[in-house]
Amino acid sequence: MTNEEYLEYLKKADFEKQLAKLETKLKNTEVILYGAGEFLEAIKHFFNLSGLNVVGICDRRFYEEQEGSLFCGYKIIPYSKLKDSNTKTILVCTLKYINIIDNLEKLFAGKKIKIEPLVKKSFLSEIKEIFG
């Protein structure tokens, strides 16, 4: 997708309103972003995420030797160290997030941590993601 296509998607999802609600809900809460790809880059290009207290970003493609480097201005947290973090909230920054959230919930089984998408879809869109 192009940045313009991502922007159109974000407009349809009313992301600006979603972001304002997240900023209020997560005020003073440390957040880790999960999913370092084009979608997050487009979000950062068009929207200001400074209202979220982002302490780092994680992705399966980040390795330990990248720890402390930056991606989109956020400190990289290698996937192998994600479980050791003290954050209580992870925001998944991908278009398709259901399986990712499921996998992260398994990783954090027994820990009290909130995992949710940065950009929520409609219920119908989620059903389509699950069943094709």
QUIJOWO-V819368 format. One line per field, one symbol per residue. ss: DSSP state (a for helix, b for strand, c for the rest). burial: 1 if it has 16 or more other C-alpha atoms within 10 Angstrom, else 0. A space follows every 50 residues. Layout:
BEGIN
ss=???
burial=???
END
This chain:
BEGIN
ss=ccaaaaaaaaaaccaaaaaaaaaaaccccbbbbbcccaaaaaaaaacccc ccbbbbbbbccccaaacccbbccbbbbbaaaaccccccbbbbcccccaaa aaaaaaaccccccbbbbcccccaaaaaaaaac
burial=00000110010000100010011000000111111101111110000000 01010111100100001000100111111001000010111111111101 10011000000000111111100000000000
END
